[in-house]
Amino acid sequence: MDTFSDKQGEMERDVSRRLTLEEINEYARDREAVQADHTRDVFNDTQRFQRNTESMGQMNEAYSANRYISDMLQDENNRVAVLNAEARREVYKLQQRVMSSDHRAHYHEFLTRVFVFTLIATMLVTVLLAAWMQGRVMFANFVIMAAIVLALYALLLALLFNRNTKRRQVHWNQYYWAAPSDEKETC
């Protein structure tokens, strides 16, 4: 099958010869086919360009939406971090208050025990002194029993003080009973 350029070349060579109506029609049909192919190619290129342009627009919209979402997530993450920090500060303040009130309660308990032991020791020594003054107990026995009572009293006081000072070492998973250094700093 002859193409348009082959026929055009033949026609240019045979310029002296007269063209028939069929050859002219065939030449026109071939010319229209070439023009239609060219138009179709241009149309396809235009459609391809439009699709690429639409695709780029969609990609740009997707990028913008993605950027907006990531910015919003970052803002929300920052807001949650601030709320988390505030909650931690409040929990810390509450822990400090609980520890301070716990320390006060145990300190008053400690003072009560010291007072009770002091009262008991004083009462025993007073009873022994009254018995000696009435002559029921000899002075040597009074001195020995009073020394034993005072030694037990001193031993109990030492154990109480030691218990409070060693609490951080022995009961590591419980609240410390030492008062916070400065309550204004913690609150």
C-alpha positions in Angstrom: 0.0 0.0 0.0 1.3 3.3 -1.0 1.6 6.1 1.6 0.8 9.7 1.1 4.5 10.7 0.8 5.1 8.0 -1.8 2.2 9.2 -3.9 3.2 12.8 -3.5 6.7 11.9 -4.7 5.3 10.2 -7.7 3.1 13.1 -8.5 6.0 15.5 -8.3 8.0 13.3 -10.7 5.2 13.0 -13.1 4.3 16.7 -13.2 4.0 16.5 -17.0 1.4 13.9 -16.9 -2.2 14.7 -16.2 -3.8 13.4 -13.1 -7.0 11.5 -13.2 -9.9 12.2 -11.0 -9.4 9.0 -9.1 -5.8 10.0 -8.4 -6.8 13.4 -7.2 -9.5 11.9 -4.9 -7.0 9.4 -3.6 -4.5 12.2 -3.0 -7.2 14.2 -1.1 -8.2 11.2 0.9 -4.6 10.4 1.9 -4.1 14.1 2.7 -7.3 14.1 4.9 -6.1 10.8 6.6 -2.8 12.4 7.4 -4.5 15.6 8.7 -6.9 13.4 10.8 -4.0 11.5 12.2 -2.2 14.8 13.1 -5.4 16.2 14.6 -5.9 13.0 16.6 -2.3 13.1 17.8 -2.8 16.7 18.9 -6.1 15.9 20.5 -4.5 12.9 22.4 -1.6 15.1 23.5 -4.0 17.7 24.7 -6.0 15.1 26.6 -2.8 13.7 28.1 -1.7 17.2 29.1 -5.1 17.8 30.7 -4.9 14.5 32.6 -1.4 15.4 33.8 -2.6 18.8 34.8 -5.5 17.4 36.7 -3.2 14.8 38.3 -0.9 17.6 39.4 -3.8 19.5 40.8 -5.0 16.4 42.7 -1.4 15.8 44.0 -1.2 19.5 45.0 -4.6 19.2 46.9 -3.4 16.0 48.5 -0.2 17.6 49.6 -2.0 20.6 51.0 -4.5 18.4 52.8 -1.6 16.3 54.2 0.3 19.4 55.3 -2.8 20.8 57.0 -3.5 17.5 58.8 0.2 17.2 59.9 0.1 20.8 61.2 -3.1 20.2 63.0 -1.7 16.9 64.5 1.5 18.8 65.6 -0.6 21.5 67.2 -2.8 18.9 69.0 0.3 17.0 70.1 1.8 20.3 71.6 -1.5 21.0 73.3 -1.6 17.5 74.8 2.0 17.8 75.9 1.2 21.0 77.7 -1.8 19.4 79.4 0.3 16.4 80.3 2.9 18.6 81.9 0.2 20.5 83.9 -1.3 17.2 85.1 2.2 16.0 86.2 2.8 19.2 88.0 -0.6 18.9 89.8 0.1 15.3 90.7 3.5 16.3 92.0 1.9 19.0 94.1 -0.6 16.6 95.5 2.1 14.0 96.3 4.0 16.7 98.1 0.9 17.7 100.1 0.2 14.0 101.0 3.8 13.4 102.0 3.7 16.6 104.2 0.5 15.7 105.9 1.7 12.1 106.3 4.9 13.4 107.8 2.9 15.6 110.2 0.7 12.7 111.3 3.7 10.4 111.9 5.6 13.1 113.7 2.7 13.7 116.0 2.5 9.9 116.5 6.2 9.8 117.3 5.8 12.7 119.8 2.9 10.9 121.4 4.9 7.7 121.9 7.8 9.7 123.4 5.3 11.5 125.7 3.7 8.1 126.8 7.1 6.5 127.4 8.3 9.5 129.4 5.1 9.5 131.4 5.4 5.8 132.1 9.1 6.1 133.1 8.3 9.1 135.3 5.5 7.3 137.0 7.6 4.2 137.7 10.5 6.2 139.1 7.9 8.2 141.2 6.4 5.0 142.5 9.8 3.6 143.3 10.7 6.9 145.1 7.5 6.8 147.1 8.2 3.2 148.1 11.7 4.1 149.2 10.5 7.1 151.2 7.9 4.9 153.0 10.7 2.4 153.8 9.3 -0.5 151.8 12.3 -0.6 149.4 15.9 -0.2 150.4 17.9 2.6 148.8 20.2 0.2 146.9 17.2 -1.6 145.4 15.6 1.8 144.6 18.7 2.9 142.7 19.0 -0.3 140.8 15.3 -0.4 139.8 15.4 3.3 138.9 18.5 2.8 136.8 16.8 -0.2 135.0 13.7 1.9 134.3 15.8 4.9 133.0 18.0 2.5 130.9 14.8 0.9 129.4 13.4 4.4 128.8 16.7 5.5 127.1 16.7 2.3 125.0 13.1 2.8 123.9 13.8 6.5 122.9 16.9 5.4 121.0 14.9 2.8 119.1 12.2 5.3 118.3 14.7 7.8 117.0 16.5 5.1 115.1 13.3 3.9 113.5 12.5 7.4 112.2 16.0 8.1 110.9 16.4 4.6 109.2 13.0 4.7 107.5 14.5 5.8 104.1 16.8 2.8 104.2 14.4 0.1 105.4 11.1 1.1 103.9 12.2 2.3 100.4 8.8 1.8 98.8 6.8 3.9 101.3 6.5 7.6 101.8 9.4 9.3 103.4 8.6 10.8 106.7 11.1 13.6 106.6 9.4 16.9 106.0 10.0 18.5 102.6 12.7 21.2 102.6 10.4 24.1 101.7 6.7 23.7 101.0 6.6 27.0 99.0 9.1 25.5 96.5 7.1 22.4 95.8 3.7 24.1 95.4 
